């Protein structure tokens, strides 16, 4: 679904229509206020912060082992 800033529906594709895309003409409008600097990254509690960092470290290790980095070929491709 594509909806404009006024809440008007510009285009819709129902799940019953099967796979596909929706296209519509959207006219950009200036924003009324600035987006705050930390809009997307809000404060986390101790448990979410731990999970975030644990997964980040695990992801770095996995990526360096299985993906191509600095000219090396990934081990799963050999």
C-alpha positions as CSV (number, residue, x, y, z in Angstrom):
1,X,0.0,0.0,0.0
2,X,1.2,3.5,-0.8
3,X,-0.3,6.3,1.3
4,X,0.4,10.0,0.9
5,X,1.1,12.4,3.8
6,X,-2.7,13.2,4.1
7,X,-3.5,9.5,4.6
8,X,-5.0,9.1,1.2
9,X,-4.4,5.6,-0.4
10,X,-2.6,6.0,-3.7
11,X,-2.1,2.3,-4.6
12,X,-2.9,-1.1,-3.1
13,X,-2.1,-4.7,-3.8
14,X,-3.9,-7.3,-1.7
15,X,-2.1,-10.4,-0.6
16,X,-4.7,-12.5,-2.4
17,X,-3.4,-10.9,-5.7
18,X,-0.3,-13.0,-5.3
19,X,3.3,-11.8,-5.7
20,X,3.9,-8.5,-7.3
21,X,4.7,-4.8,-6.7
22,X,2.7,-1.6,-6.1
23,X,3.5,1.6,-8.0
24,X,2.1,5.0,-7.4
25,X,2.9,8.7,-8.1
26,X,4.1,10.4,-4.9
27,X,4.6,14.1,-4.8
28,X,7.4,14.9,-2.2
29,X,6.5,17.7,0.2
30,X,8.7,19.6,2.5
31,X,8.8,18.4,6.1
32,X,7.3,20.6,8.8
33,X,10.1,19.9,11.3
34,X,13.6,18.5,11.5
35,X,14.1,14.8,12.3
36,X,15.9,14.5,15.6
37,X,19.5,13.3,15.4
38,X,18.9,10.1,17.4
39,X,15.5,9.4,15.8
40,X,16.3,5.8,14.6
41,X,18.6,4.8,17.4
42,X,16.9,5.0,20.7
43,X,18.4,4.1,24.1
44,X,18.5,0.4,24.9
45,X,18.2,-1.3,28.3
46,X,21.0,-3.6,29.5
47,X,19.6,-6.9,28.1
48,X,19.0,-5.5,24.5
49,X,22.4,-3.8,24.6
50,X,24.0,-7.2,25.5
51,X,22.1,-9.0,22.8
52,X,23.0,-6.3,20.2
53,X,26.7,-6.5,20.9
54,X,26.8,-10.3,21.2
55,X,25.1,-10.7,17.8
56,X,27.4,-8.0,16.3
57,X,30.5,-9.9,17.5
58,X,29.1,-13.2,16.3
59,X,28.2,-11.7,13.0
60,X,31.7,-10.3,12.5
61,X,33.2,-13.7,13.2
62,X,30.8,-15.5,10.8
63,X,31.3,-12.9,8.1
64,X,35.1,-13.2,8.2
65,X,34.9,-17.0,8.1
66,X,32.3,-17.4,5.3
67,X,32.4,-14.2,3.2
68,X,35.0,-12.7,0.9
69,X,37.1,-10.1,2.7
70,X,40.3,-8.4,1.6
71,X,41.0,-10.6,-1.5
72,X,40.5,-14.0,0.3
73,X,38.0,-16.5,-1.1
74,X,35.3,-17.6,1.2
75,X,35.7,-21.2,2.5
76,X,32.3,-22.4,1.5
77,X,33.0,-21.5,-2.1
78,X,36.1,-23.7,-2.3
